[in-house]
Amino acid sequence: MGLRDRIANFIGAKLDIMHQVRGLRVMVDNTRPDIATADVIARLDEALALIQRHQPWRLAHLQRDLDHINVARFPCRGAYFPEYRACMVELTFLNRRDIGPAVVAATIVHEGMHARIHRRSALGAGPSAQDSGVRDKSREERICRRAELEFGQSLPADIGAPVVQRAVESLAMADEEVAPEIDWRVAEQRMADVDRQAN
C-alpha cells in the first residue's frame, strides 16, 4: 500500500487519536517515537491562534470548509484531500522549532483555500472540474499563494516577513513551477530515508 493510500485510509478511519483545537477536529498519526504528540498539538494551536488573531474570518472559513485536520508523516508540508475535506499538516514540519508558527499558519491558510475552492465548486459557486475538463492547477495554486500573501501581510512585519517572501517568490514562478508534477515514489523514498536516520 502506497503512502497516499495509507493517508487516505487513515483519514477515513474512526480513530481514538482525536483532538479539538480552536474549533477544529484534529487527528494525529504520530509514527515517530522521537516526536511528542502533545508538542505537535501545541504547535498547531500556536499557528491557528495567529490565524484567529489576525484573520478571524479565515479561521471561521476553515471551521466551515474542513471536516478535520490530519497531522501525519508525508513528503510535503501540507496537502488537501477533497474526498475527505481534510487538510493534512506534515508531522515533522509541525515539530520543527526553527520554523516560526507564521509559516505553519500560512501552510494551513494555503490548504484551507484549496478546501474553500473545492467546497464552492461543489456548491456550484465556482468553476468545477466538469466545466473546464481538467482543473487549472497553476491558477488554483496562485489563488492559494495570494491567500498566504494576504495572511503574511496581516501579521506584524517581524513574523510575517518569511510568509510574504515565500508567497511573493512563488507567485513570480512560471505555471509549471508554481504547480509542479510530483513523483510521489521518489518523495516517499526520500521521506523513508530520513525516518530511518532519525530512528
C-alpha positions as CSV (number, residue, x, y, z in Angstrom):
1,M,0.0,0.0,0.0
2,G,1.4,3.4,-1.0
3,L,1.8,6.3,1.3
4,R,-1.1,8.3,-0.3
5,D,-3.4,5.2,0.2
6,R,-2.2,4.9,3.8
7,I,-3.0,8.5,4.4
8,A,-6.4,8.2,2.7
9,N,-7.2,5.1,4.8
10,F,-6.1,6.9,7.9
11,I,-8.2,10.0,7.1
12,G,-11.3,7.9,6.5
13,A,-10.9,5.8,9.7
14,K,-12.5,6.3,13.0
15,L,-9.6,6.8,15.4
16,D,-9.2,7.3,19.1
17,I,-6.4,9.8,18.3
18,M,-8.7,12.8,18.1
19,H,-8.2,16.3,19.4
20,Q,-10.1,19.6,19.3
21,V,-8.0,22.7,18.5
22,R,-9.7,26.1,18.2
23,G,-13.0,24.6,16.9
24,L,-11.3,22.1,14.5
25,R,-11.2,18.3,14.8
26,V,-7.6,17.1,14.6
27,M,-6.4,13.6,14.0
28,V,-2.7,12.7,14.7
29,D,-0.9,9.8,13.1
30,N,2.4,10.0,15.0
31,T,4.7,7.4,13.6
32,R,7.8,9.0,15.0
33,P,8.8,7.9,18.6
34,D,11.1,11.0,18.8
35,I,8.2,13.4,18.4
36,A,5.7,14.1,21.2
37,T,2.1,14.4,20.1
38,A,1.4,17.0,22.7
39,D,4.2,19.2,21.3
40,V,2.7,18.9,17.8
41,I,-0.8,19.8,19.0
42,A,0.6,22.8,20.9
43,R,2.4,23.9,17.7
44,L,-0.7,23.6,15.7
45,D,-2.6,25.6,18.3
46,E,0.1,28.4,18.0
47,A,-0.4,28.5,14.3
48,L,-4.2,28.5,14.5
49,A,-4.0,31.2,17.2
50,L,-2.2,33.5,14.7
51,I,-4.9,33.0,12.1
52,Q,-7.6,33.6,14.7
53,R,-5.9,36.8,16.0
54,H,-5.0,38.3,12.6
55,Q,-7.7,37.0,10.2
56,P,-10.5,35.6,12.3
57,W,-12.8,35.3,9.3
58,R,-10.3,32.9,7.8
59,L,-10.4,30.6,10.9
60,A,-14.2,30.6,10.5
61,H,-13.8,29.5,6.9
62,L,-11.5,26.7,8.0
63,Q,-14.1,25.5,10.5
64,R,-16.8,25.6,7.8
65,D,-14.8,24.2,4.9
66,L,-12.8,21.4,6.6
67,D,-14.1,18.2,8.2
68,H,-10.8,18.0,10.1
69,I,-7.1,18.5,10.1
70,N,-4.8,15.5,9.8
71,V,-1.3,15.5,11.2
72,A,0.8,12.8,9.6
73,R,4.2,11.9,8.1
74,F,4.0,13.0,4.4
75,P,6.6,14.1,1.8
76,C,5.4,17.7,1.7
77,R,4.4,20.4,4.3
78,G,0.7,20.3,3.6
79,A,-2.0,18.9,1.4
80,Y,-5.7,18.9,0.9
81,F,-7.8,15.7,0.4
82,P,-11.1,16.9,-1.1
83,E,-12.8,13.5,-0.8
84,Y,-12.4,13.7,3.0
85,R,-12.5,17.5,3.3
86,A,-9.3,17.1,5.2
87,C,-6.2,19.4,5.5
88,M,-3.0,17.5,6.2
89,V,-0.2,19.2,8.0
90,E,3.1,17.3,8.0
91,L,4.2,15.9,11.4
92,T,7.9,16.8,11.3
93,F,7.2,20.2,9.8
94,L,5.0,21.0,12.8
95,N,7.7,19.7,15.1
96,R,10.4,21.9,13.8
97,R,11.2,24.9,16.1
98,D,13.5,26.6,13.5
99,I,10.3,27.4,11.5
100,G,8.1,30.1,13.0
101,P,4.4,29.5,13.7
102,A,3.5,32.0,11.0
103,V,5.0,29.7,8.3
104,V,3.0,26.8,9.7
105,A,-0.1,29.0,9.8
106,A,0.5,30.1,6.1
107,T,0.6,26.4,5.1
108,I,-2.8,25.9,6.8
109,V,-4.2,29.0,5.1
110,H,-3.0,27.7,1.8
111,E,-4.6,24.3,2.2
112,G,-7.7,25.9,3.6
113,M,-8.0,27.9,0.4
114,H,-7.9,24.7,-1.6
115,A,-10.7,23.5,0.6
116,R,-12.7,26.7,0.1
117,I,-12.3,26.4,-3.7
118,H,-13.4,22.8,-3.8
119,R,-16.4,23.5,-1.4
120,R,-17.5,26.4,-3.6
121,S,-17.2,24.3,-6.7
122,A,-19.3,21.6,-5.1
123,L,-22.0,24.1,-4.2
124,G,-22.0,25.5,-7.8
125,A,-20.4,28.8,-6.8
126,G,-17.2,28.4,-8.8
127,P,-15.8,26.6,-11.8
128,S,-15.8,22.8,-11.5
129,A,-13.6,20.2,-13.0
130,Q,-16.5,19.2,-15.2
131,D,-16.8,22.7,-16.6
132,S,-13.1,23.0,-17.6
133,G,-12.3,19.4,-18.3
134,V,-9.3,19.5,-16.1
135,R,-8.8,21.7,-13.0
136,D,-6.3,24.5,-13.7
137,K,-3.8,23.6,-11.1
138,S,-1.5,26.6,-11.5
139,R,-4.4,29.1,-11.3
140,E,-5.6,27.4,-8.1
141,E,-2.1,27.4,-6.7
142,R,-1.8,31.1,-7.4
143,I,-5.1,31.8,-5.5
144,C,-3.8,29.8,-2.6
145,R,-0.4,31.7,-2.6
146,R,-2.3,35.0,-2.7
147,A,-4.1,33.9,0.4
148,E,-0.8,33.2,2.0
149,L,0.5,36.6,0.9
150,E,-2.6,38.4,2.4
151,F,-2.2,36.5,5.6
152,G,1.5,37.3,5.9
153,Q,0.8,41.0,5.2
154,S,-1.8,41.0,8.1
155,L,0.9,39.9,10.6
156,P,3.5,42.1,12.3
157,A,6.4,42.6,9.9
158,D,8.9,40.7,12.1
159,I,6.9,37.5,12.0
160,G,5.1,37.9,8.6
161,A,8.2,38.6,6.5
162,P,9.1,34.9,5.7
163,V,5.5,34.2,4.7
164,V,5.4,37.3,2.5
165,Q,8.7,36.5,0.9
166,R,7.8,32.9,0.1
167,A,4.4,33.9,-1.3
168,V,5.9,36.6,-3.5
169,E,8.6,34.3,-4.8
170,S,6.1,31.6,-5.6
171,L,3.7,34.0,-7.4
172,A,6.6,35.1,-9.6
173,M,7.2,31.5,-10.9
174,A,6.1,30.1,-14.2
175,D,2.9,28.0,-14.2
176,E,4.8,24.7,-14.4
177,E,6.9,25.7,-11.4
178,V,4.1,27.0,-9.2
179,A,2.2,23.7,-9.6
180,P,4.8,21.1,-10.4
181,E,4.1,17.5,-11.0
182,I,5.4,15.4,-8.1
183,D,6.9,11.9,-8.4
184,W,5.4,10.5,-5.2
185,R,7.5,7.4,-5.3
186,V,10.7,9.4,-5.2
187,A,9.2,11.7,-2.5
188,E,8.2,8.7,-0.3
189,Q,11.6,7.1,-0.7
190,R,13.3,10.3,0.5
191,M,11.0,10.5,3.4
192,A,11.6,6.9,4.4
193,D,15.4,7.5,4.2
194,V,15.0,10.5,6.6
195,D,12.9,8.4,9.0
196,R,15.4,5.6,9.1
197,Q,18.2,8.0,10.0
198,A,16.0,9.5,12.8
199,N,15.3,6.1,14.4
